[in-house]
């Protein structure tokens, strides 16, 4: 809480100094996703709501606002559904490739953690060669099916408030009035998502899990009506 208060005071002071003291400053999040493409080694993640297409699970930046990012996260995103209702699809995030995808998929998905991130605003690269390996986190528990005699399966240990999230020093500000370019660069392409599907037995029915997307997550401070469109 002390660090959050310090962050708030520092950022608020900066806006006061440039004549935007009335900006509404609140803790917030950006979630930016891209589908896995077997032909890509470079992914670009649009930041603004006005940049189509927008996945329904994304949280993007309005053109009227700015976002001061203090943490960055990288995640693997899978579609998940129960065998009894394949039409109801939800999503599941991972901080590391699950062993259940098999040896070939496990080895290939490591390419996600052998690359780097590049963060550019208005053609100025503020953060470059940010290695993605620092985002890989393998918890104490992994998937464990109902065959061991427990009532239901366990899921991988993941603390969403901190696992795979790394502090940004210095912070970076995305603006709705500027060109924001976020790039993920990998040494090799990831395999086609259809090859990363597996079934987890649970008590009662199976869960089918299919890796589909990559997610960049930024946590920090949303400055409402702070972009240069707003005077």
N, C-alpha and C positions, 0 to 999 in steps of 0.2 A: 504493500500500500504506500510505503514511503517513496519508492521509486516511481509509482504511478503519479503521485502528487507532484514529485519533482518534474516528471515529464510534462504534466499538464501546465505547471507554472512556467516552465521554459518555453513551451510552444505558445502559450497564451501571450507571454511577453513579446515574442517575435511578431505576432499579429498586431499587438498594440503598437509596436514600433513602426509598422508600415501602414498605420491608419485603419486597421481592420479589427479594432478592439471589440466590436459588437458581434463578431463571429461566434456562432454556437459551436462549442468544442466538446465532443463526447467520445468515449471509447467506442470503437467500432471494428469491423472486419471486412476485408475483401476476399471473396472466394472466386478464383479464376480457373476454368477447366478447359482442357483440350482433349479430343478423342485420340486414342492411340492409332497411329498410322504406320504400317510396316515399311513405308517408303520415305519416312522422315527421320532425320537425325537432328534437325533444328525445329523447335516449336516456338511459335509466337503466341502470347497470351494477351488478347485485348483487355483493356482496363475499363473503358467507358460503357455505360448503358447504351449509348448510341452506336456502338460498334457491333454490327450483327456478325454471326448469329449469337444469341445468348442462351446458354443452357439454363433450364428452369431452376437448377440448384445453385447457380452462380449468384454472387452478390457483387455488383459492379458499382463504379463511381458515376454519380450524376454530373453532368457538365457544369453545373453551378457550384460544385463543391470541390474541396481539396481533401486529400487523405495523407496524413503523416504516418508512414509505416515505421513501427519500432521493432517488429518481429516478422520473420519470414518462415514459412513452412512448405514442405513438399510431400505430397501424398499420392498413393496409388488408389484409384477409385474403381470399385466393382459394382455391377448390378447384382441384386440378390432377390430371390423369390422362393416361396415354399412350393413344393410339388403339387399341393392340393389347390393352389391358386396361382398358376403361372402368369396370369394377366396382371397381378398386383406386384409391381416391381419397386423395390426401394434401393438404396445404395449403402455401401459399406466401404469405409476408408481403411487403408493399411499404411503402416509406417515402414514396411519392409515386404519384399515378395514372399508370400506364404509358401512353405514347402509343398503344400498340397497340389500346386500347379505342375509338379513333376520336375525332373532334373533339367530338361532342355529349357523349359520356361523359366526356372529359377536362375539358371546361368545367364540366360538372355536378359532377364529383367534387371540384372545387376548393372547393365549399361546405363540405367537411370541414375545410378549412384557413382558413375565414373565420369560424369560430365560437369558442366558448370552453368551458372545463371549469369545473365547480363541485364542490368537495369538502366534504362536510358530515358531521360526526359528532355524534350525539345533538342534532340540530337547531341545532348551532353551525357556521356556515360558516367554515372555516379558510382556504380558498383559493377565491377567486371571480375571474371574468373572466380566467382563465388562457387566453391566446390560443393557438389550435391551430396557427397558422401557424408557430410556432417548431419544430414537430415535422416539418415537411416537409423532406425531404432527397432531392435528386436526384444520384445518384452519377455518376462519370465515364463508366462504361459502362452501356449499356442492352441490351435484347434485340438479338441479331444472329443471323440465321438461317444455315443451312448453305450457302446459295447463294453466299456470299462465298468458298467454297473451303476453309474450315477443317473439321476432322473433326466438330465438333459446335457447337451454338449457345452463345453466352455468355448469362449472366443479369445482371440489374442489380447493380451494385456495392453491397453492403450490409454494413456491419460491425455485427453485432448487439450487440456490447458497448457501442456508443456512438451509432450513427446513430439519429436520431429520439428519443433518450433525453435528457431535460433534468433537471438537478439541481433538487430541491425545496428551496427555502429560504424559510421554515423547513420542517422535516420535518413530516409528518402521521402520526398513529398511528391505525390502524384496529383495532377491538377486536371480538372475537367476542361480547362481552357488551353491545355497543352498536349503535345504529342507524347504519349507514354508508350514505351516499347520494352516489353519484358520477353526475354529469349531464354530458352533452355537448349543447350548444345550438348549432344551426346556423341560418343565415338562410333556407335553402331545403332541401327534402328531397332526398335522393339518389335517382337514378333506379333503377328496378327492376333487380336483379342480372342478370336474363336479358339485359339490354341491354349487359352488360359482359362478353362472352365473346369470346375470340379464340383463334387457333391459331398456335403457334410451330413452324415447321419445324425439326427437328433431324436429325442424321445417323441415318437408319434409320426414324424414325417421328415423327409430330406429337405435340405436347403441347397439350392443350386446357385453357385457364385461364379460370376464371369467378369474378369478384369476388362475394363473398357476405356478408362480415362486417366489423365494425369491432372492433379490439382495443385495450384499454387495458392497459398493462404497467407494473407498479410493481416496482422493485427496492429492496431495503433489508434490514431485519433482522427475522427471525421470533423472537418471544419466546414460546417454548412454555410453556403453562400459566400465562400471565400475565394472562388476562382475570379479571374480578371473580368469575366462577364458581369460580375457584381461590383458595383462601385460603392 
